[in-house]
Amino acid sequence: MPLRIVGYNLSHDSSACLVEDGRVTAALALERTTGVKRGIVPPHVYAPAMARLTRDLLASAGLTASGVDYWITTSTESPDQAAEDQLIDTLGSLADRDSCLTLPHPGHHLAHASAAFYTSGLPEAAALVIDSYGSLINRARERESAFSFREGEDPRLVWRNVREDGRIAGRRRDGDLWIPGELSGIGELYRVVTLALGFSENGSTYDDAGKTMGLAAYGRRLSPGNLFVTADGGSLSFENAVDALVDLKVAVRHGAEVKLLPRPADGPIQQFHKDLAAQIQAEFEEACMHLIGDLLTRTGSSNLVLSGGCFLNSMLNARVAREFGLENLHIFPAATDDGNAVGAALYAHHVLLKNPGGGSGGPPMRHTFLGPARLTTAPDRTIDALAREWGLSAVRHHSPRSAAQAGARAIARGEIVGWFQDRAEFGPRALGSRSILCHPGIAGMKDRLNARVKFRESFRPFAASILTEHAARWFDLPARDSPFMLMICPVRPERAGLVAEVVHVDGTSRLQTVGPDLPGGFRALIEEFHRLTGLPLVLNTSLNIRGRPIVEDPRHTMEFLYGTRLDRLFLGDHEIEGPDLAALCPQRSEAVPARQSGPHVGQLLEYATGDLPVRKIAIALGVTEDEAVDLTLDLRRRGLVRWAGVPALAEPRFPLPQYDAEGGG
């Protein structure tokens, strides 16, 4: 019988995974099943939400909790054994107390590093972890940690940088964002500048760092010298960072604290913001490269594994691959905290339980399709019934390859296609299971996607998914491949014009290489698209809209069809054409504020009585059908109208707690 371990990350970006004989066989983040970004659900529903996620993962493997040999958790908030015990207690009776294991403390960065090494397939490697918020160590917190891993040995700490505990850069108080009087750490600094640029998730204090990276390509450094961080011998200095923010007028001092003055989320992006993004991106890369160089010198290794949220920065990753002459580089695809469920479980297998497995558990991780089965466990009639419930019809193709060919034909004729396969990707990137796909060479496709499907900023770029064997002819790829879309590479100039919709303003593209060993029909789709168009790549972005997690439940794909300008959807072997949105009748929601700004908004709301189709409303407004549909979709996304006679999925809602612990009632 295989040795089975369930691992958990029980903090923000909560997640669960199943490891069998040292191989990750199932994993998913809590945000996917709750519909709430980063899985930040109210405390009173956290335990049942995690239990449901666990049951889904185990059920896909034909297991129940009784079939699990060991359980292990990790969190940023577990400095000792008593705190670790409380983590398992969070899940109630799901886990058997006698089979619960614990990481050595502190464990957050060790879990990150373990996830990277034990999925790399390497016999030894240097490991670097950089994020903005690690584990408690006495009265400090991890910020950057370096380890050395070797087959058959316990991981060795090479060095660790910490910062003072008791503060988080970017706390909200009285409507303002506050940061400490001193900053410390690469991740913390990038986070603070991102918040100053106005890039946060849904108005929270969680930064949206990918926007800063994307915006940086539009700017130039504010200063040829560093403003925020300098290398001082073998360490980094951040002593000038806060003064620089104040001098740039994006922060102001109030005694020992500093208040950020961020760009309003809906305010214009000026050249200053672009240049600030370019400055922090350049300094961030330099600082990370400095630490990597130091680690490689100390360990003498030519193999490097990386994890922690900072290594989702694809510009940095490509630089690492290009400049260090490494024999092997492995970046864990779920580099943020959700990946720590995997790290904890693999550490348990290889170190705590001393199970053999070839150093990192056998062959390297080649794909991330690790979510619960969502289609193979559902009979065909379920998808048919789902489509009919929403007034649509599903056509079943006779094989996965046939469905892939149909998808390729739709993309080739200029349609935007939703591509939903059985098991979701683990991590933040859509890699061919929860994707939106379209033609990379049809002019205007990028703007159409940003405005009409993703509802996000116009400067945001899109990635390319290319057949691996063609990648070198189209991109200046600094590594053998890029299977997890974690590198940004220059597009060959002679080919850039053919695929302009995946070429960023600086001539680069974030790249996924799709090899012949990738499960599912995604490669077959690209192969057919290549045959039809001569282009061995498609534009690929995640199946979600701005501010929402990637879609996990097939029911939510129907909502996606009715809430965006997606043309058609593939659910496994089933194909569903999107509705004629201009024929639908918008109905004003019950609680609409009296005044709504924007051209034609007030008039459209007056016509939204539930019995006038958008097509007729367009005539009354004197606008095109496309303009009327776009406006209606935006109002629907904001909750101001709904489609009359069409099912609607409610926003995530949770039962109220029985009492208010803080209020005493």
NORGIBEL-V552115 format. One line per field, one symbol per residue. ss: DSSP state (H for helix, E for strand, - for the rest). psi: psi as a letter, one per 20 degrees, with the letter a starting at -180 (. if undefined). burial: b if it has 9 or more other C-alpha atoms within 8 Angstrom, else e. A space follows every 50 residues. Layout:
# NORGIBEL-V552115
ss = ???
psi = ???
burial = ???
This chain:
# NORGIBEL-V552115
ss = ---EEEEEE-----EEEEEE--EEEEEEEHHHHH--HHH---HHHHHHHH HHHHHHHHHH----HHH--EEEEE------HHHHHHHHHH------HHHE EE-----HHHHHHHHHH------EEEEEEE-----EE--EEEEEEEEEEE -----EEEEEEEEE------EEE--EEEEE-----HHHHHHHHHHH---E ------E-HHHHHHHH-------------EEE--EEE---HHHHHHH--- EEEE--EEEE----------HHHHHHHHHHHHHHHHHHHHHHHHHHHHH- --EEEEE-HHHH-HHHHHHHHHH----EEEE-----HHHHHHHHHHHHHH HH-----HHHH-------E----------HHHHHHHHHH----EEE---H HHHHHHHHHHHH----EEEE----E--------EEEEE------HHHHHH HHHH--------EEEEEHHHHHHHEE----------EEEEE-HHHHHHHH HH-----EEEEEEE-------HHHHHHHHHHHH---EEEEEE-------- ---HHHHHHHHHH----EEEE--EEEE---HHH-EEEE------------ HHHHHHH-EEEEEHHHHHHHH---HHHHHHHHHHHHH---EEE------- ---------------
psi = pqppppqqombqkqrqrppoljpoiqqqqhhhiijppjknrqhijgghgh hggghgghhhjkrrhijpgqqqqqriknirhghhhhghhhjcjgpphijp rqqqqqighhgghhgggjjhjqhqqqppppainbrpodkrqqgpqprpqp pjqqqppgrpprrprjqpokqppkiqpqrriqqoqgggghgghghhijnr okjajpqmhhhgghhhiirqphphrphhpqpncjrqpjhigghghghikj qppncirppqmqpqhjrqorhghghgghghgghggggghghgggghghhj qjppqqrqhhjiohggghgghhiikqgppppphmiahhiiggggghgggh ghilprklfkkbqqpirkmirqpighipqhhggghgghhjkrqpppqirh hgghhhggggghjjqpppooafpqqpripokjhmqpqrpijopigghggg highlrqhiprqrpoqpgiighihqnpjrhrmijljqpqqpphiihhhlh ijorhjjrqpppporijpqajghhghghhghhijpkqqpprqmrrpiqrq phphhihghghiirkpgrponciqpoprrnhiiqoqpprgmpqgpprqpi ggghhhimiijpqhghhgghikrrggghgggghghghjjhrrppjpqppq qpqqqqrhrohhij.
burial = eebbbbbbbbbebbbbbbbbbbebbbbbbbbbbbbbbbbbeeeebbbebb bebbbbbbbbeebbbeebbbbbbbbbebbeeebbeebbeebeeebeeebb bbbeebbbbbbbbbbbbbbbbbbbbbbbbbbbbbbbbeebbbbbbbbbbb beeeeebbebebbeeeeebbbbeeeebbbbbebbbbbbbbbbbbbbbbbb beeebebbbebbbbbbbbbbbeeeebebbbbeeeebbbbbbbebbbeeeb bbbeeebbbbbbeeeeeeeeeebbbbbbbbbbbbbebbbbbbbbbbeeee bbbbbbbbbbbbbbbbbbebbbeeebeebbbbbbbbbbbbbbbbbbbbbb beeeeebbbbbeebeeebbbbbbbbeeeeeeebbebbbebebbbeebeeb bbbbbebbbbbbebbbbbbbbbbbbbbeebbbbbbbbbbbbbeebbebbb bbbbbbeeebbbbbbbbbebbeebbbbeeeebbbbbbbbbbbeebbeebb bbbbeebbbbbbbbbeebeebbbbbbbbbbeeeeebbbbbbbbbbeebbb bbebebbbbbbbbbbbbbbbbbbbbbbbeeebebbbbbbeeeeeeeeeee bbebbeebbbbbbbbebbbebebebebbbbbbbebbeeebbbbbeeeeee eeeeeeeeeeeeeee
